[in-house]
Amino acid sequence: LVLVEKPTEIDWSKCLIVGNIRMGFGHYRISMAIASAAHHLGYTPLWLDLHSYQHSTGGKIIKHLNSLYSLGSRLSQKYSLFNKFYWEPLNSKGFKKLSYNAMDMKVSELMIPLFKHIPKSVPVLATHVWPAQAAVLSKMENVINVIPDNWALGLHLAEGSIHTVQTPSAFIRYKTLKDMDKNKILNPIPEDQIAYT
């Protein structure tokens, strides 16, 4: 990974951004694997950890939401009733709703300034939806939304990015947005915005 003091020192022609939030080891590990593969292929992976910009509004929001998620996770391990009646329904049904995704899109608007000095043509591979959404909202032209979960959730959508999924069942569920707005039949994700990888 390359650390630079000023964006003007970067040769952007072989760069790609690895967007992450360092919230949960799985997302971090996926980011490291992508950066490693990109480096092996001759690219210069630039680490954009939105959580590390704690002086920014976006960084403060991520820090706060991370602390809430961490608290909920710890409580779910200690209290079976909390897990049964709140935590498990939130993670399996609440995060599935498109309305939840709409709230995240509004929050991601506050992360736009973190992309200010990056040329719009540089590819962004995001291992969490927030950097994917913020990149799309920042008018970045090549955004890949790396979806790590096989349970299809509205939470993971970043309209305008290419959504990559890793199983046939996840592909079908994301393609059709099945059950993301109760029993409504929704418009499918366009062919050029989803890929089974």
C-alpha positions in Angstrom: 0.0 0.0 0.0 1.2 3.5 -0.8 1.1 6.3 1.7 1.4 9.8 0.2 1.4 13.2 1.8 -0.1 15.1 -1.2 -2.4 13.9 -3.9 -0.2 15.6 -6.5 2.6 13.1 -5.8 0.5 10.2 -7.2 0.6 8.8 -10.7 -3.1 8.1 -11.0 -2.9 6.2 -14.2 -2.1 2.8 -12.5 -4.0 3.5 -9.2 -7.1 2.1 -7.8 -8.8 3.0 -4.5 -9.6 0.3 -2.0 -12.5 1.9 -0.1 -13.3 0.5 3.3 -14.4 1.5 6.8 -12.3 -0.8 9.0 -15.5 -1.9 10.7 -15.4 -5.6 11.3 -12.4 -7.8 10.5 -14.1 -9.5 7.5 -14.4 -6.2 5.5 -10.8 -5.3 6.4 -9.5 -8.8 5.3 -11.4 -8.5 2.0 -9.8 -5.0 1.5 -6.4 -6.4 2.1 -6.9 -9.3 -0.3 -8.1 -6.8 -3.0 -5.1 -4.5 -2.4 -2.7 -7.5 -2.6 -4.3 -8.8 -5.8 -4.2 -5.3 -7.4 -0.5 -4.9 -6.4 0.3 -8.3 -7.9 -1.4 -7.2 -11.2 0.8 -4.1 -11.4 -1.7 -1.6 -10.0 -1.0 0.8 -7.1 -3.7 0.2 -4.5 -4.5 3.3 -2.4 -6.1 2.6 0.9 -9.1 4.8 1.6 -10.3 4.0 5.1 -13.2 6.4 5.7 -13.1 5.5 9.4 -9.6 6.9 9.8 -10.8 10.4 8.9 -12.1 11.0 12.4 -11.9 14.7 12.1 -14.4 14.7 9.3 -18.2 14.4 9.6 -18.2 11.1 7.7 -15.5 9.6 10.0 -17.3 10.7 13.1 -20.5 9.1 11.8 -18.7 5.8 11.1 -17.1 5.9 14.5 -20.5 6.4 16.2 -22.3 3.7 14.1 -19.4 1.3 14.7 -19.7 1.8 18.5 -23.5 1.1 18.3 -23.0 -2.0 16.2 -20.2 -3.3 18.5 -22.5 -2.7 21.5 -25.4 -4.5 19.9 -23.1 -7.4 18.9 -21.8 -7.7 22.5 -25.3 -7.5 24.0 -26.6 -10.2 21.6 -23.9 -12.6 22.9 -24.9 -11.9 26.5 -28.7 -11.6 26.4 -30.7 -14.1 24.4 -33.9 -12.1 24.6 -32.1 -9.0 23.2 -30.8 -11.2 20.4 -34.1 -12.9 19.7 -36.3 -9.8 19.7 -34.0 -7.1 18.5 -30.6 -8.0 17.2 -31.5 -11.0 15.0 -34.6 -9.3 13.4 -32.6 -6.2 12.8 -29.8 -8.0 11.0 -32.0 -10.5 9.0 -35.1 -8.3 8.3 -34.4 -4.7 9.1 -31.2 -4.4 7.0 -33.0 -6.2 4.1 -35.4 -3.3 3.6 -34.8 -0.8 0.8 -35.9 1.9 3.2 -32.9 1.1 5.4 -30.7 1.6 2.3 -32.3 4.9 1.6 -31.3 6.2 5.1 -27.7 5.0 4.5 -27.6 6.8 1.2 -28.4 10.1 3.0 -25.7 9.4 5.6 -23.2 8.6 2.8 -23.7 12.1 1.4 -21.7 13.3 4.4 -18.7 11.3 3.3 -18.5 12.9 -0.2 -15.7 15.4 0.9 -13.3 12.5 1.5 -13.2 11.9 -2.3 -12.6 15.5 -3.2 -9.0 15.3 -4.4 -9.3 11.9 -6.3 -9.7 12.1 -10.1 -13.1 10.8 -11.1 -11.7 8.2 -13.5 -9.8 6.3 -10.8 -11.5 2.9 -10.0 -12.9 2.5 -6.5 -13.4 -1.0 -5.1 -15.4 -0.7 -2.0 -15.7 -3.5 0.6 -18.5 -1.8 2.4 -21.6 0.0 1.0 -20.7 3.4 2.6 -17.5 4.0 0.6 -19.4 2.6 -2.5 -22.3 5.0 -2.0 -20.1 8.0 -1.2 -18.0 7.3 -4.3 -21.1 7.1 -6.5 -22.4 10.3 -4.9 -19.0 11.9 -5.5 -19.4 11.2 -9.2 -16.6 8.7 -9.3 -16.9 6.9 -12.7 -15.8 3.4 -11.9 -17.2 2.1 -8.6 -17.3 -1.6 -7.7 -19.4 -2.5 -4.7 -17.8 -5.7 -3.4 -20.7 -7.4 -1.5 -19.3 -9.8 1.0 -22.5 -11.4 2.3 -24.5 -14.1 0.7 -27.7 -13.1 2.5 -29.1 -10.4 0.2 -29.8 -7.2 2.0 -31.0 -3.8 0.8 -28.3 -2.4 3.1 -25.6 -3.4 0.6 -26.9 -1.6 -2.5 -25.1 1.4 -4.0 -27.2 2.5 -7.0 -24.8 3.4 -9.9 -22.1 1.0 -8.9 -21.3 -2.4 -10.2 -22.5 -4.9 -7.5 -20.3 -8.0 -7.3 -21.8 -11.0 -5.6 -20.3 -14.4 -4.9 -23.1 -17.1 -5.2 -25.8 -17.8 -7.7 -28.5 -17.4 -5.1 -27.2 -14.0 -4.0 -27.1 -13.0 -7.7 -30.8 -13.9 -8.2 -31.9 -12.2 -4.9 -29.9 -9.0 -5.6 -30.9 -9.0 -9.3 -34.6 -9.2 -8.4 -34.4 -7.3 -5.1 -36.6 -10.1 -3.7 -38.4 -9.3 -0.4 -36.6 -5.9 -0.1 -39.9 -4.0 0.0 -42.3 -6.6 1.5 -44.0 -8.6 -1.3 -43.7 -5.9 -4.0 -42.2 -6.8 -7.3 -39.4 -4.3 -7.9 -37.5 -3.2 -11.0 -34.4 -5.5 -11.3 -30.9 -4.2 -11.0 -29.7 -3.4 -14.6 -27.4 -6.0 -16.2 -24.4 -3.6 -16.2 -24.7 -3.0 -12.5 -24.4 -6.6 -11.2 -21.9 -9.4 -11.6 -21.5 -12.9 -10.3 -17.8 -13.2 -9.5 
